[in-house]
Amino acid sequence: MKLLGAVLAGGASRRFGSDKALALLDGTALIDHVIAALAPQVADLVICGRVHPPWASLADLPAPGLGPLGGLCAALAHAVSAGHDAVLCVPCDAPHLPGDLARRLGHGPSVALGQRSVGVWPAALAPALRDHLAAAGDLSLRRWIAVSGASECDGGAIANINRPGDLTPCRSD
């Protein structure tokens, strides 16, 4: 299965108080920790919702302001056009992803238990997600998971960072 890795990095970081993706953990930006953990598991990698050279950047689809689903929709559309079978999607604030995350989540659609923004989504779901977003109803990940029939899988221990104080327990000293 040819996987596209997609890092969701377009959030406003309201609870964090500053740009969370660029917050430093052990001297490295959170987004770069995520990229380092994700890149070995995928054929290609994109950043959704922001520019972060040298990686390809995707604007949210069909429009900005749709939360994680806008980034996922952009990644699925890109996966279709680039010939990927599926997207392994992760947020930019989960710096310690398991090295076998892709294997744990399988062919999808599936999400990690307790981490709805971590998932594997078949590229064939691109039109369904675009239609779901166009309907402008409940745009939560929870609703999309139910609509798509995604299963919840043990993705391993995945902690995300919501506040600056959350960086301390994640340190890998």
Steps between C-alpha positions, in 0.01 A plus 500: 500500500645835393442744788503878495593647837306813588587724795203713608654835590239767430352548845481829687668366819253695718553291815875501448530879468761502221579305183495145634657341192814706556520450878829342597540160660862410569606783266290378205162630383206269572416481128854379426474227766177383332656510153800296620271233648261491204738518200643145531147356494376664179594533133452880493418769752302825490421774748134606515400853591841670507825541311792311654790465253628280355177302521211541256224715644127450446233761565189367672221385268243598403572817703693615806341493843367143491732368768681168459253379236608779264859377523396137462288588197800672338722199576248253356465706181878514468528126563258430216686724256842364602403132488507419871270233640438669834594785733658455841388818672649636825485832684809719536478479879563126549881489520545136602324289239558125509737376231241240397198734495415425136500127566289537813231699317487268199340588168225718648285674536619492858601733780713455809311438823481828688657700215239562231737721298739207450372270231533316173254606232468327160544750216172374354322691781601838350165564324300388804688736731461790256123431485486474879669840535278657233191394694619740776348298782702364791862547393656321795746214461269291717217540248726426200629186672140379541397594144808334346468184707853536637603256770698584812830317533777484755743753357735469793576768758443833324506815711421840356599844621218745582666746741862609552509303828430181303851520353668412830362145550577416135868581525716205401791564739 
